[in-house]
Amino acid sequence: MSGRWAPAEAYFGLHVDCGHYSTHREKWLRLPVARFTCRWGCELVAVGAPDVIHLTSRTVPDHARTCPGRNAAHRP
Ligand SMILES: [Zn+2]
């Protein structure tokens, strides 16, 4: 399967495609991809295992505090 999962197009949240690693060839046949869309419309994308790990473990939790859309909506 390649491309974006259809429900991920319609809803905000985190979508991770774990990719396909060939142990026989010892290489990625399809790189992992993570896409995060917040409820305020920000979209963050990471490609490759190290970047996907960083996005899912650090960037997404931090985004709740730093989201420009959320912060703009809460300003008086
Ligand atoms: Zn946001």
N, CA, C, O and the ligand as a Tripos MOL2 file, in Angstrom:
@<TRIPOS>MOLECULE
protein
  305   303    77     0     0
PROTEIN
NO_CHARGES

@<TRIPOS>ATOM
      1 N           0.8480   -1.1850    0.0000 N.3       1 MET1
      2 CA          0.0000    0.0000    0.0000 C.3       1 MET1
      3 C           0.8810    1.2310    0.0000 C.2       1 MET1
      4 O           1.8300    1.3180    0.7790 O.2       1 MET1
      5 N           0.5830    2.1650   -0.8470 N.am      2 SER2
      6 CA          1.3050    3.4280   -0.8240 C.3       2 SER2
      7 C           0.2980    4.5560   -0.9040 C.2       2 SER2
      8 O          -0.8760    4.3350   -1.2010 O.2       2 SER2
      9 N           0.7590    5.7610   -0.6390 N.am      3 GLY3
     10 CA         -0.1500    6.8880   -0.6140 C.3       3 GLY3
     11 C          -0.7590    7.0440    0.7570 C.2       3 GLY3
     12 O          -0.4760    6.2830    1.6810 O.2       3 GLY3
     13 N          -1.5980    8.0450    0.8650 N.am      4 ARG4
     14 CA         -2.1830    8.3670    2.1580 C.3       4 ARG4
     15 C          -3.4650    7.5820    2.3840 C.2       4 ARG4
     16 O          -4.3000    7.4570    1.4880 O.2       4 ARG4
     17 N          -3.6090    7.0560    3.5910 N.am      5 TRP5
     18 CA         -4.7930    6.3110    3.9860 C.3       5 TRP5
     19 C          -5.9930    7.2440    3.8880 C.2       5 TRP5
     20 O          -5.9550    8.3510    4.4250 O.2       5 TRP5
     21 N          -7.0650    6.8160    3.2070 N.am      6 ALA6
     22 CA         -8.2050    7.6950    2.9010 C.3       6 ALA6
     23 C          -8.7840    8.3960    4.1260 C.2       6 ALA6
     24 O          -9.0200    9.6020    4.0460 O.2       6 ALA6
     25 N          -9.0300    7.7280    5.2570 N.am      7 PRO7
     26 CA         -9.5730    8.4640    6.4100 C.3       7 PRO7
     27 C          -8.6450    9.5610    6.9180 C.2       7 PRO7
     28 O          -9.1120   10.5480    7.4870 O.2       7 PRO7
     29 N          -7.3360    9.4040    6.7200 N.am      8 ALA8
     30 CA         -6.3960   10.4380    7.1610 C.3       8 ALA8
     31 C          -6.5650   11.7200    6.3560 C.2       8 ALA8
     32 O          -6.1630   12.7910    6.8120 O.2       8 ALA8
     33 N          -7.1490   11.6280    5.1730 N.am      9 GLU9
     34 CA         -7.4110   12.8200    4.3640 C.3       9 GLU9
     35 C          -8.5470   13.6420    4.9650 C.2       9 GLU9
     36 O          -8.5820   14.8630    4.8140 O.2       9 GLU9
     37 N          -9.4680   12.9750    5.6420 N.am     10 ALA10
     38 CA        -10.6810   13.6430    6.1060 C.3      10 ALA10
     39 C         -10.6160   14.1020    7.5590 C.2      10 ALA10
     40 O         -11.3560   15.0060    7.9450 O.2      10 ALA10
     41 N          -9.7530   13.5030    8.3690 N.am     11 TYR11
     42 CA         -9.7530   13.7860    9.8070 C.3      11 TYR11
     43 C          -8.3870   14.2580   10.2560 C.2      11 TYR11
     44 O          -7.3690   13.8610    9.6880 O.2      11 TYR11
     45 N          -8.3600   15.1080   11.2780 N.am     12 PHE12
     46 CA         -7.0760   15.5160   11.8420 C.3      12 PHE12
     47 C          -6.5550   14.4090   12.7550 C.2      12 PHE12
     48 O          -7.3120   13.5550   13.2150 O.2      12 PHE12
     49 N          -5.2560   14.4410   13.0060 N.am     13 GLY13
     50 CA         -4.6380   13.4410   13.8670 C.3      13 GLY13
     51 C          -3.3150   12.9770   13.2850 C.2      13 GLY13
     52 O          -2.7770   13.5900   12.3630 O.2      13 GLY13
     53 N          -2.8080   11.9080   13.8240 N.am     14 LEU14
     54 CA         -1.5150   11.3670   13.4180 C.3      14 LEU14
     55 C          -1.7190   10.1140   12.5890 C.2      14 LEU14
     56 O          -2.4340    9.1950   12.9880 O.2      14 LEU14
     57 N          -1.0770   10.0910   11.4200 N.am     15 HIS15
     58 CA         -1.1220    8.9150   10.5590 C.3      15 HIS15
     59 C           0.3050    8.4820   10.2890 C.2      15 HIS15
     60 O           1.1210    9.2830    9.8330 O.2      15 HIS15
     61 N           0.6140    7.2260   10.5670 N.am     16 VAL16
     62 CA          1.9600    6.7010   10.3570 C.3      16 VAL16
     63 C           1.9030    5.5140    9.4060 C.2      16 VAL16
     64 O           1.1800    4.5460    9.6390 O.2      16 VAL16
     65 N           2.6770    5.6070    8.3350 N.am     17 ASP17
     66 CA          2.8990    4.4820    7.4330 C.3      17 ASP17
     67 C           4.2720    3.9350    7.8000 C.2      17 ASP17
     68 O           5.2810    4.6110    7.6020 O.2      17 ASP17
     69 N           4.3200    2.7360    8.3250 N.am     18 CYS18
     70 CA          5.5790    2.1740    8.8290 C.3      18 CYS18
     71 C           6.5430    1.7700    7.7210 C.2      18 CYS18
     72 O           7.6540    1.3250    8.0100 O.2      18 CYS18
     73 N           6.1500    1.9140    6.4810 N.am     19 GLY19
     74 CA          7.0420    1.6030    5.3810 C.3      19 GLY19
     75 C           7.2430    0.1040    5.2200 C.2      19 GLY19
     76 O           6.5350   -0.7120    5.8100 O.2      19 GLY19
     77 N           8.2240   -0.2250    4.4070 N.am     20 HIS20
     78 CA          8.5240   -1.6420    4.1590 C.3      20 HIS20
     79 C          10.0340   -1.7950    4.1120 C.2      20 HIS20
     80 O          10.6990   -1.2620    3.2240 O.2      20 HIS20
     81 N          10.5670   -2.5330    5.0840 N.am     21 TYR21
     82 CA         12.0040   -2.8020    5.1200 C.3      21 TYR21
     83 C          12.2380   -4.2500    4.6990 C.2      21 TYR21
     84 O          11.6510   -5.1700    5.2690 O.2      21 TYR21
     85 N          13.0870   -4.4470    3.7130 N.am     22 SER22
     86 CA         13.4000   -5.7960    3.2540 C.3      22 SER22
     87 C          14.6080   -6.3140    4.0220 C.2      22 SER22
     88 O          15.7140   -5.7900    3.8870 O.2      22 SER22
     89 N          14.3860   -7.3450    4.8290 N.am     23 THR23
     90 CA         15.5130   -7.9400    5.5460 C.3      23 THR23
     91 C          16.3960   -8.7360    4.5790 C.2      23 THR23
     92 O          17.5840   -8.9360    4.8310 O.2      23 THR23
     93 N          15.8120   -9.1770    3.4950 N.am     24 HIS24
     94 CA         16.5850   -9.9160    2.4870 C.3      24 HIS24
     95 C          17.5630   -8.9880    1.7610 C.2      24 HIS24
     96 O          18.7380   -9.3160    1.5970 O.2      24 HIS24
     97 N          17.0580   -7.8170    1.3250 N.am     25 ARG25
     98 CA         17.8990   -6.8540    0.6060 C.3      25 ARG25
     99 C          18.6490   -5.9060    1.5490 C.2      25 ARG25
    100 O          19.5980   -5.2270    1.1570 O.2      25 ARG25
    101 N          18.1790   -5.8840    2.8330 N.am     26 GLU26
    102 CA         18.7460   -4.9990    3.8540 C.3      26 GLU26
    103 C          18.6440   -3.5350    3.4470 C.2      26 GLU26
    104 O          19.6000   -2.7680    3.5620 O.2      26 GLU26
    105 N          17.4500   -3.1680    2.9640 N.am     27 LYS27
    106 CA         17.1960   -1.7650    2.6630 C.3      27 LYS27
    107 C          15.6980   -1.4920    2.6790 C.2      27 LYS27
    108 O          14.8770   -2.4030    2.5830 O.2      27 LYS27
    109 N          15.3690   -0.2090    2.8040 N.am     28 TRP28
    110 CA         13.9670    0.2070    2.7800 C.3      28 TRP28
    111 C          13.4590    0.1440    1.3410 C.2      28 TRP28
    112 O          14.0630    0.7210    0.4360 O.2      28 TRP28
    113 N          12.3610   -0.5490    1.1410 N.am     29 LEU29
    114 CA         11.7020   -0.5670   -0.1650 C.3      29 LEU29
    115 C          10.6760    0.5680   -0.2410 C.2      29 LEU29
    116 O          10.3730    1.0840   -1.3170 O.2      29 LEU29
    117 N          10.1530    0.9410    0.9270 N.am     30 ARG30
    118 CA          9.2670    2.1070    1.0380 C.3      30 ARG30
    119 C           9.5540    2.7410    2.3950 C.2      30 ARG30
    120 O           9.4170    2.0900    3.4300 O.2      30 ARG30
    121 N           9.9510    4.0020    2.3880 N.am     31 LEU31
    122 CA         10.3270    4.6790    3.6240 C.3      31 LEU31
    123 C           9.1130    4.8940    4.5250 C.2      31 LEU31
    124 O           8.0020    5.0860    4.0320 O.2      31 LEU31
    125 N           9.3210    4.8640    5.8470 N.am     32 PRO32
    126 CA          8.2430    5.2300    6.7520 C.3      32 PRO32
    127 C           7.8960    6.7110    6.5820 C.2      32 PRO32
    128 O           8.7670    7.5420    6.3250 O.2      32 PRO32
    129 N           6.6210    7.0190    6.7280 N.am     33 VAL33
    130 CA          6.1410    8.4050    6.6100 C.3      33 VAL33
    131 C           5.1440    8.6660    7.7310 C.2      33 VAL33
    132 O           4.2480    7.8570    7.9730 O.2      33 VAL33
    133 N           5.2980    9.7850    8.4050 N.am     34 ALA34
    134 CA          4.3240   10.2050    9.4210 C.3      34 ALA34
    135 C           3.7780   11.5640    9.0260 C.2      34 ALA34
    136 O           4.5220   12.4670    8.6460 O.2      34 ALA34
    137 N           2.4620   11.6900    9.1240 N.am     35 ARG35
    138 CA          1.7990   12.9680    8.8410 C.3      35 ARG35
    139 C           0.9110   13.2930   10.0240 C.2      35 ARG35
    140 O           0.1040   12.4730   10.4630 O.2      35 ARG35
    141 N           1.0730   14.5020   10.5310 N.am     36 PHE36
    142 CA          0.2390   14.9530   11.6370 C.3      36 PHE36
    143 C          -0.4990   16.2030   11.2030 C.2      36 PHE36
    144 O           0.1110   17.1640   10.7370 O.2      36 PHE36
    145 N          -1.8020   16.1880   11.3540 N.am     37 THR37
    146 CA         -2.6280   17.3630   11.0870 C.3      37 THR37
    147 C          -3.3520   17.7040   12.3750 C.2      37 THR37
    148 O          -4.0770   16.8740   12.9220 O.2      37 THR37
    149 N          -3.1590   18.9230   12.8610 N.am     38 CYS38
    150 CA         -3.8380   19.3030   14.1020 C.3      38 CYS38
    151 C          -5.2160   19.8570   13.7700 C.2      38 CYS38
    152 O          -5.5220   20.1360   12.6100 O.2      38 CYS38
    153 N          -6.0310   20.0120   14.7820 N.am     39 ARG39
    154 CA         -7.4070   20.4870   14.5700 C.3      39 ARG39
    155 C          -7.4670   21.9100   14.0500 C.2      39 ARG39
    156 O          -8.5090   22.3500   13.5640 O.2      39 ARG39
    157 N          -6.3450   22.6450   14.1470 N.am     40 TRP40
    158 CA         -6.3020   24.0290   13.6870 C.3      40 TRP40
    159 C          -5.7320   24.1300   12.2780 C.2      40 TRP40
    160 O          -5.6090   25.2320   11.7450 O.2      40 TRP40
    161 N          -5.3810   22.9980   11.6630 N.am     41 GLY41
    162 CA         -4.9680   23.0000   10.2680 C.3      41 GLY41
    163 C          -3.4840   22.8930   10.0010 C.2      41 GLY41
    164 O          -3.0790   22.8350    8.8400 O.2      41 GLY41
    165 N          -2.6540   22.8670   11.0360 N.am     42 CYS42
    166 CA         -1.2090   22.7020   10.8200 C.3      42 CYS42
    167 C          -0.9520   21.2880   10.2940 C.2      42 CYS42
    168 O          -1.5990   20.3360   10.7310 O.2      42 CYS42
    169 N          -0.0180   21.1520    9.3670 N.am     43 GLU43
    170 CA          0.3590   19.8270    8.8860 C.3      43 GLU43
    171 C           1.8600   19.6620    9.0060 C.2      43 GLU43
    172 O           2.6270   20.4920    8.5180 O.2      43 GLU43
    173 N           2.2780   18.5830    9.6580 N.am     44 LEU44
    174 CA          3.6930   18.2580    9.8270 C.3      44 LEU44
    175 C           3.9310   16.9160    9.1700 C.2      44 LEU44
    176 O           3.1360   15.9900    9.3320 O.2      44 LEU44
    177 N           5.0300   16.8040    8.4210 N.am     45 VAL45
    178 CA          5.3380   15.5690    7.7000 C.3      45 VAL45
    179 C           6.7720   15.1720    7.9900 C.2      45 VAL45
    180 O           7.6650   16.0200    8.0030 O.2      45 VAL45
    181 N           6.9980   13.8840    8.2220 N.am     46 ALA46
    182 CA          8.3410   13.3420    8.4140 C.3      46 ALA46
    183 C           8.4960   12.1080    7.5400 C.2      46 ALA46
    184 O           7.5790   11.2940    7.4240 O.2      46 ALA46
    185 N           9.6650   11.9780    6.9280 N.am     47 VAL47
    186 CA          9.9560   10.8400    6.0540 C.3      47 VAL47
    187 C          11.2630   10.2040    6.5130 C.2      47 VAL47
    188 O          12.2530   10.9000    6.7430 O.2      47 VAL47
    189 N          11.2620    8.8870    6.6450 N.am     48 GLY48
    190 CA         12.4440    8.1600    7.0990 C.3      48 GLY48
    191 C          12.3240    7.8470    8.5800 C.2      48 GLY48
    192 O          11.7450    8.6220    9.3410 O.2      48 GLY48
    193 N          12.8730    6.7080    8.9880 N.am     49 ALA49
    194 CA         12.6930    6.2190   10.3570 C.3      49 ALA49
    195 C          13.1240    7.2290   11.4270 C.2      49 ALA49
    196 O          12.3530    7.4670   12.3570 O.2      49 ALA49
    197 N          14.3120    7.8330   11.3440 N.am     50 PRO50
    198 CA         14.7090    8.7690   12.4150 C.3      50 PRO50
    199 C          13.7660    9.9640   12.5290 C.2      50 PRO50
    200 O          13.4160   10.3710   13.6370 O.2      50 PRO50
    201 N          13.3560   10.5240   11.4070 N.am     51 ASP51
    202 CA         12.4630   11.6820   11.4390 C.3      51 ASP51
    203 C          11.0570   11.2960   11.9070 C.2      51 ASP51
    204 O          10.4010   12.0710   12.6020 O.2      51 ASP51
    205 N          10.5950   10.1010   11.5260 N.am     52 VAL52
    206 CA          9.2830    9.6400   11.9840 C.3      52 VAL52
    207 C           9.3020    9.4350   13.4990 C.2      52 VAL52
    208 O           8.3450    9.7920   14.1860 O.2      52 VAL52
    209 N          10.3760    8.8690   14.0130 N.am     53 ILE53
    210 CA         10.5040    8.6690   15.4650 C.3      53 ILE53
    211 C          10.4850   10.0180   16.1770 C.2      53 ILE53
    212 O           9.8130   10.1750   17.1960 O.2      53 ILE53
    213 N          11.2220   10.9890   15.6430 N.am     54 HIS54
    214 CA         11.2650   12.3150   16.2730 C.3      54 HIS54
    215 C           9.8920   12.9800   16.2240 C.2      54 HIS54
    216 O           9.4390   13.5390   17.2220 O.2      54 HIS54
    217 N           9.2360   12.9240   15.0880 N.am     55 LEU55
    218 CA          7.9250   13.5720   14.9650 C.3      55 LEU55
    219 C           6.9150   12.9570   15.9240 C.2      55 LEU55
    220 O           6.1740   13.6800   16.5900 O.2      55 LEU55
    221 N           6.8770   11.6340   15.9990 N.am     56 THR56
    222 CA          5.8570   10.9890   16.8220 C.3      56 THR56
    223 C           6.1600   11.0940   18.3150 C.2      56 THR56
    224 O           5.2340   11.1410   19.1240 O.2      56 THR56
    225 N           7.4340   11.1310   18.6930 N.am     57 SER57
    226 CA          7.7560   11.1250   20.1150 C.3      57 SER57
    227 C           7.9690   12.5200   20.6930 C.2      57 SER57
    228 O           7.7740   12.7160   21.8920 O.2      57 SER57
    229 N           8.3660   13.4950   19.8720 N.am     58 ARG58
    230 CA          8.6730   14.8280   20.3940 C.3      58 ARG58
    231 C           7.8050   15.9260   19.7850 C.2      58 ARG58
    232 O           7.2110   16.7240   20.5110 O.2      58 ARG58
    233 N           7.7330   15.9680   18.4730 N.am     59 THR59
    234 CA          7.0860   17.1030   17.8150 C.3      59 THR59
    235 C           5.5880   17.1390   18.0830 C.2      59 THR59
    236 O           5.0440   18.1990   18.3930 O.2      59 THR59
    237 N           4.9170   16.0070   17.9710 N.am     60 VAL60
    238 CA          3.4630   16.0010   18.1510 C.3      60 VAL60
    239 C           3.0870   16.3950   19.5770 C.2      60 VAL60
    240 O           2.2070   17.2400   19.7440 O.2      60 VAL60
    241 N           3.7050   15.8280   20.6130 N.am     61 PRO61
    242 CA          3.3430   16.2800   21.9690 C.3      61 PRO61
    243 C           3.6580   17.7680   22.1950 C.2      61 PRO61
    244 O           2.8830   18.4680   22.8470 O.2      61 PRO61
    245 N           4.7740   18.2490   21.6660 N.am     62 ASP62
    246 CA          5.1330   19.6620   21.8290 C.3      62 ASP62
    247 C           4.1830   20.5720   21.0680 C.2      62 ASP62
    248 O           3.9690   21.7150   21.4720 O.2      62 ASP62
    249 N           3.6130   20.0870   19.9810 N.am     63 HIS63
    250 CA          2.7580   20.9330   19.1480 C.3      63 HIS63
    251 C           1.5290   21.4320   19.9090 C.2      63 HIS63
    252 O           1.0350   22.5260   19.6370 O.2      63 HIS63
    253 N           1.0440   20.6500   20.8430 N.am     64 ALA64
    254 CA         -0.1340   21.0730   21.6120 C.3      64 ALA64
    255 C           0.1420   22.3810   22.3510 C.2      64 ALA64
    256 O          -0.7680   23.1860   22.5480 O.2      64 ALA64
    257 N           1.3850   22.5950   22.7560 N.am     65 ARG65
    258 CA          1.7390   23.8290   23.4780 C.3      65 ARG65
    259 C           2.1260   24.9570   22.5430 C.2      65 ARG65
    260 O           1.9670   26.1270   22.8920 O.2      65 ARG65
    261 N           2.6310   24.6290   21.3560 N.am     66 THR66
    262 CA          3.2040   25.6600   20.4930 C.3      66 THR66
    263 C           2.3820   25.9460   19.2430 C.2      66 THR66
    264 O           2.7920   26.7680   18.4230 O.2      66 THR66
    265 N           1.2470   25.3000   19.0740 N.am     67 CYS67
    266 CA          0.4470   25.4580   17.8580 C.3      67 CYS67
    267 C           0.0630   26.9230   17.6450 C.2      67 CYS67
    268 O          -0.5590   27.5270   18.5190 O.2      67 CYS67
    269 N           0.4250   27.5020   16.4990 N.am     68 PRO68
    270 CA          0.0490   28.8950   16.2510 C.3      68 PRO68
    271 C          -1.4560   29.0670   16.0670 C.2      68 PRO68
    272 O          -1.9890   30.1240   16.4070 O.2      68 PRO68
    273 N          -2.1410   28.0830   15.5520 N.am     69 GLY69
    274 CA         -3.5840   28.1850   15.3710 C.3      69 GLY69
    275 C          -4.3090   28.2000   16.6950 C.2      69 GLY69
    276 O          -5.2050   29.0170   16.9050 O.2      69 GLY69
    277 N          -3.9380   27.3180   17.5760 N.am     70 ARG70
    278 CA         -4.5660   27.2460   18.9020 C.3      70 ARG70
    279 C          -4.2760   28.5110   19.6760 C.2      70 ARG70
    280 O          -5.1750   29.0830   20.2930 O.2      70 ARG70
    281 N          -3.0360   28.9540   19.6490 N.am     71 ASN71
    282 CA         -2.6560   30.1560   20.3850 C.3      71 ASN71
    283 C          -3.3750   31.3760   19.8410 C.2      71 ASN71
    284 O          -3.7700   32.2500   20.6130 O.2      71 ASN71
    285 N          -3.5560   31.4560   18.5210 N.am     72 ALA72
    286 CA         -4.2640   32.5900   17.9280 C.3      72 ALA72
    287 C          -5.7340   32.5750   18.3290 C.2      72 ALA72
    288 O          -6.3300   33.6300   18.5460 O.2      72 ALA72
    289 N          -6.3220   31.3810   18.4290 N.am     73 ALA73
    290 CA         -7.7360   31.2780   18.7750 C.3      73 ALA73
    291 C          -8.0020   31.6430   20.2310 C.2      73 ALA73
    292 O          -9.1140   32.0420   20.5760 O.2      73 ALA73
    293 N          -7.0000   31.5120   21.0800 N.am     74 HIS74
    294 CA         -7.1830   31.8070   22.5010 C.3      74 HIS74
    295 C          -6.7740   33.2300   22.8730 C.2      74 HIS74
    296 O          -6.8820   33.6100   24.0400 O.2      74 HIS74
    297 N          -6.3040   34.0300   21.9070 N.am     75 ARG75
    298 CA         -5.9500   35.4150   22.2210 C.3      75 ARG75
    299 C          -7.2200   36.2340   22.3910 C.2      75 ARG75
    300 O          -8.1980   36.0090   21.6790 O.2      75 ARG75
    301 N          -7.2200   37.1730   23.3130 N.am     76 PRO76
    302 CA         -8.4320   38.0070   23.4900 C.3      76 PRO76
    303 C          -8.6530   38.9550   22.3310 C.2      76 PRO76
    304 O          -9.6210   39.7150   22.3310 O.2      76 PRO76
    305 ZN         -1.4520   23.2740   15.0700 Zn       77 ZN77
@<TRIPOS>BOND
     1     1     2 1
     2     2     3 1
     3     3     4 2
     4     3     5 am
     5     5     6 1
     6     6     7 1
     7     7     8 2
     8     7     9 am
     9     9    10 1
    10    10    11 1
    11    11    12 2
    12    11    13 am
    13    13    14 1
    14    14    15 1
    15    15    16 2
    16    15    17 am
    17    17    18 1
    18    18    19 1
    19    19    20 2
    20    19    21 am
    21    21    22 1
    22    22    23 1
    23    23    24 2
    24    23    25 am
    25    25    26 1
    26    26    27 1
    27    27    28 2
    28    27    29 am
    29    29    30 1
    30    30    31 1
    31    31    32 2
    32    31    33 am
    33    33    34 1
    34    34    35 1
    35    35    36 2
    36    35    37 am
    37    37    38 1
    38    38    39 1
    39    39    40 2
    40    39    41 am
    41    41    42 1
    42    42    43 1
    43    43    44 2
    44    43    45 am
    45    45    46 1
    46    46    47 1
    47    47    48 2
    48    47    49 am
    49    49    50 1
    50    50    51 1
    51    51    52 2
    52    51    53 am
    53    53    54 1
    54    54    55 1
    55    55    56 2
    56    55    57 am
    57    57    58 1
    58    58    59 1
    59    59    60 2
    60    59    61 am
    61    61    62 1
    62    62    63 1
    63    63    64 2
    64    63    65 am
    65    65    66 1
    66    66    67 1
    67    67    68 2
    68    67    69 am
    69    69    70 1
    70    70    71 1
    71    71    72 2
    72    71    73 am
    73    73    74 1
    74    74    75 1
    75    75    76 2
    76    75    77 am
    77    77    78 1
    78    78    79 1
    79    79    80 2
    80    79    81 am
    81    81    82 1
    82    82    83 1
    83    83    84 2
    84    83    85 am
    85    85    86 1
    86    86    87 1
    87    87    88 2
    88    87    89 am
    89    89    90 1
    90    90    91 1
    91    91    92 2
    92    91    93 am
    93    93    94 1
    94    94    95 1
    95    95    96 2
    96    95    97 am
    97    97    98 1
    98    98    99 1
    99    99   100 2
   100    99   101 am
   101   101   102 1
   102   102   103 1
   103   103   104 2
   104   103   105 am
   105   105   106 1
   106   106   107 1
   107   107   108 2
   108   107   109 am
   109   109   110 1
   110   110   111 1
   111   111   112 2
   112   111   113 am
   113   113   114 1
   114   114   115 1
   115   115   116 2
   116   115   117 am
   117   117   118 1
   118   118   119 1
   119   119   120 2
   120   119   121 am
   121   121   122 1
   122   122   123 1
   123   123   124 2
   124   123   125 am
   125   125   126 1
   126   126   127 1
   127   127   128 2
   128   127   129 am
   129   129   130 1
   130   130   131 1
   131   131   132 2
   132   131   133 am
   133   133   134 1
   134   134   135 1
   135   135   136 2
   136   135   137 am
   137   137   138 1
   138   138   139 1
   139   139   140 2
   140   139   141 am
   141   141   142 1
   142   142   143 1
   143   143   144 2
   144   143   145 am
   145   145   146 1
   146   146   147 1
   147   147   148 2
   148   147   149 am
   149   149   150 1
   150   150   151 1
   151   151   152 2
   152   151   153 am
   153   153   154 1
   154   154   155 1
   155   155   156 2
   156   155   157 am
   157   157   158 1
   158   158   159 1
   159   159   160 2
   160   159   161 am
   161   161   162 1
   162   162   163 1
   163   163   164 2
   164   163   165 am
   165   165   166 1
   166   166   167 1
   167   167   168 2
   168   167   169 am
   169   169   170 1
   170   170   171 1
   171   171   172 2
   172   171   173 am
   173   173   174 1
   174   174   175 1
   175   175   176 2
   176   175   177 am
   177   177   178 1
   178   178   179 1
   179   179   180 2
   180   179   181 am
   181   181   182 1
   182   182   183 1
   183   183   184 2
   184   183   185 am
   185   185   186 1
   186   186   187 1
   187   187   188 2
   188   187   189 am
   189   189   190 1
   190   190   191 1
   191   191   192 2
   192   191   193 am
   193   193   194 1
   194   194   195 1
   195   195   196 2
   196   195   197 am
   197   197   198 1
   198   198   199 1
   199   199   200 2
   200   199   201 am
   201   201   202 1
   202   202   203 1
   203   203   204 2
   204   203   205 am
   205   205   206 1
   206   206   207 1
   207   207   208 2
   208   207   209 am
   209   209   210 1
   210   210   211 1
   211   211   212 2
   212   211   213 am
   213   213   214 1
   214   214   215 1
   215   215   216 2
   216   215   217 am
   217   217   218 1
   218   218   219 1
   219   219   220 2
   220   219   221 am
   221   221   222 1
   222   222   223 1
   223   223   224 2
   224   223   225 am
   225   225   226 1
   226   226   227 1
   227   227   228 2
   228   227   229 am
   229   229   230 1
   230   230   231 1
   231   231   232 2
   232   231   233 am
   233   233   234 1
   234   234   235 1
   235   235   236 2
   236   235   237 am
   237   237   238 1
   238   238   239 1
   239   239   240 2
   240   239   241 am
   241   241   242 1
   242   242   243 1
   243   243   244 2
   244   243   245 am
   245   245   246 1
   246   246   247 1
   247   247   248 2
   248   247   249 am
   249   249   250 1
   250   250   251 1
   251   251   252 2
   252   251   253 am
   253   253   254 1
   254   254   255 1
   255   255   256 2
   256   255   257 am
   257   257   258 1
   258   258   259 1
   259   259   260 2
   260   259   261 am
   261   261   262 1
   262   262   263 1
   263   263   264 2
   264   263   265 am
   265   265   266 1
   266   266   267 1
   267   267   268 2
   268   267   269 am
   269   269   270 1
   270   270   271 1
   271   271   272 2
   272   271   273 am
   273   273   274 1
   274   274   275 1
   275   275   276 2
   276   275   277 am
   277   277   278 1
   278   278   279 1
   279   279   280 2
   280   279   281 am
   281   281   282 1
   282   282   283 1
   283   283   284 2
   284   283   285 am
   285   285   286 1
   286   286   287 1
   287   287   288 2
   288   287   289 am
   289   289   290 1
   290   290   291 1
   291   291   292 2
   292   291   293 am
   293   293   294 1
   294   294   295 1
   295   295   296 2
   296   295   297 am
   297   297   298 1
   298   298   299 1
   299   299   300 2
   300   299   301 am
   301   301   302 1
   302   302   303 1
   303   303   304 2
@<TRIPOS>SUBSTRUCTURE
     1 MET1         2 RESIDUE 1 A MET
     2 SER2         6 RESIDUE 1 A SER
     3 GLY3        10 RESIDUE 1 A GLY
     4 ARG4        14 RESIDUE 1 A ARG
     5 TRP5        18 RESIDUE 1 A TRP
     6 ALA6        22 RESIDUE 1 A ALA
     7 PRO7        26 RESIDUE 1 A PRO
     8 ALA8        30 RESIDUE 1 A ALA
     9 GLU9        34 RESIDUE 1 A GLU
    10 ALA10       38 RESIDUE 1 A ALA
    11 TYR11       42 RESIDUE 1 A TYR
    12 PHE12       46 RESIDUE 1 A PHE
    13 GLY13       50 RESIDUE 1 A GLY
    14 LEU14       54 RESIDUE 1 A LEU
    15 HIS15       58 RESIDUE 1 A HIS
    16 VAL16       62 RESIDUE 1 A VAL
    17 ASP17       66 RESIDUE 1 A ASP
    18 CYS18       70 RESIDUE 1 A CYS
    19 GLY19       74 RESIDUE 1 A GLY
    20 HIS20       78 RESIDUE 1 A HIS
    21 TYR21       82 RESIDUE 1 A TYR
    22 SER22       86 RESIDUE 1 A SER
    23 THR23       90 RESIDUE 1 A THR
    24 HIS24       94 RESIDUE 1 A HIS
    25 ARG25       98 RESIDUE 1 A ARG
    26 GLU26      102 RESIDUE 1 A GLU
    27 LYS27      106 RESIDUE 1 A LYS
    28 TRP28      110 RESIDUE 1 A TRP
    29 LEU29      114 RESIDUE 1 A LEU
    30 ARG30      118 RESIDUE 1 A ARG
    31 LEU31      122 RESIDUE 1 A LEU
    32 PRO32      126 RESIDUE 1 A PRO
    33 VAL33      130 RESIDUE 1 A VAL
    34 ALA34      134 RESIDUE 1 A ALA
    35 ARG35      138 RESIDUE 1 A ARG
    36 PHE36      142 RESIDUE 1 A PHE
    37 THR37      146 RESIDUE 1 A THR
    38 CYS38      150 RESIDUE 1 A CYS
    39 ARG39      154 RESIDUE 1 A ARG
    40 TRP40      158 RESIDUE 1 A TRP
    41 GLY41      162 RESIDUE 1 A GLY
    42 CYS42      166 RESIDUE 1 A CYS
    43 GLU43      170 RESIDUE 1 A GLU
    44 LEU44      174 RESIDUE 1 A LEU
    45 VAL45      178 RESIDUE 1 A VAL
    46 ALA46      182 RESIDUE 1 A ALA
    47 VAL47      186 RESIDUE 1 A VAL
    48 GLY48      190 RESIDUE 1 A GLY
    49 ALA49      194 RESIDUE 1 A ALA
    50 PRO50      198 RESIDUE 1 A PRO
    51 ASP51      202 RESIDUE 1 A ASP
    52 VAL52      206 RESIDUE 1 A VAL
    53 ILE53      210 RESIDUE 1 A ILE
    54 HIS54      214 RESIDUE 1 A HIS
    55 LEU55      218 RESIDUE 1 A LEU
    56 THR56      222 RESIDUE 1 A THR
    57 SER57      226 RESIDUE 1 A SER
    58 ARG58      230 RESIDUE 1 A ARG
    59 THR59      234 RESIDUE 1 A THR
    60 VAL60      238 RESIDUE 1 A VAL
    61 PRO61      242 RESIDUE 1 A PRO
    62 ASP62      246 RESIDUE 1 A ASP
    63 HIS63      250 RESIDUE 1 A HIS
    64 ALA64      254 RESIDUE 1 A ALA
    65 ARG65      258 RESIDUE 1 A ARG
    66 THR66      262 RESIDUE 1 A THR
    67 CYS67      266 RESIDUE 1 A CYS
    68 PRO68      270 RESIDUE 1 A PRO
    69 GLY69      274 RESIDUE 1 A GLY
    70 ARG70      278 RESIDUE 1 A ARG
    71 ASN71      282 RESIDUE 1 A ASN
    72 ALA72      286 RESIDUE 1 A ALA
    73 ALA73      290 RESIDUE 1 A ALA
    74 HIS74      294 RESIDUE 1 A HIS
    75 ARG75      298 RESIDUE 1 A ARG
    76 PRO76      302 RESIDUE 1 A PRO
    77 ZN77       305 GROUP 0 **** ****
